[in-house]
Amino acid sequence: MQNKEFKRHIAYEVLTILGTLALLLFVCRLWPILLLVILGIFIAAMRLLFLSARKVENIPPLLPAARPEPTDQDIRDMAFGSMQRRITELVTADFPNARWVWKTPNAMHNIATGNEVRILLNHAGGYREAIVVIRGLQVCSLTYPHAEEVKMPETENDETGAEENEDDTPQKVDPPENYEYLAFEWVDAHVMELNERCNESIAQGLSMLEITAAELPARESWPDICRELERNGMENCCCTDTGITIDFTQ
């Protein structure tokens, strides 16, 4: 490569000298010698052009980068994702309109250690939660502990007085709405903000933090929100007429 560069440099110098000589011969009107110099310029230019041409080298195609071997954490994450998809399939098969979230904190760790894990359900025909049956990091089935059943209140007959219902069998009505799922979603979305507000209130010397009704969802969900806040480390939560208070003094 260096030899080729040297030859290119020599050809360029020769071309420059011949060009200067041709200009002098043209001024001196030495036509025969000028024709020979022009021929030399042509030859030097062709030589320089040949030496300047780049040789196209065949570059072998790049092989795809080798994918790194999955780590133990990657395998656990894939298994956990597969289990969540399987739970969704089982819940949807039983209750097409139902939704679910993990009730057990740090579900992945509890699954790895063989502990029981549960999920919270919403719009699942009265079932509030389910136990996930897992064997060998595979979801086998869901076990529903119980469904809430409520009895129809006794009706009074204004004309004949209070009468007993002829049918002693308890009648079922639609179960009340499950607010545990709503409470879980609300706390999960606001837990970081609430932690910061608690720290600011403590720094300012306040004895409690009030979460106003305007910030909260339906009033019926406030007790479940209190329980969910306590599960996240915010103790001494209490429902009031204007919202939820977190007491720092106790």
Secondary structure, DSSP 8 states (H G I E B T S, - for coil): -HHHHHHHHHHHHHHHHHHHHHHHHHHHT-HHHHHHHHHHHHHHHHHHHHHH-------------------HHHHHHHHHHHHHHHHHHHHHHH-TT-EEEE-SSSHHHHHHTT--EEEEEESSTTB-EEEEEEETTEEEEEE---B---B-----BTTTB----S--S--B-------HHHHHHHHHHHHHHHHHHHHHHHHTT-SEEEEETTTSS-GGGHHHHHHHHHHTT--SEEE-SSEEEEES--
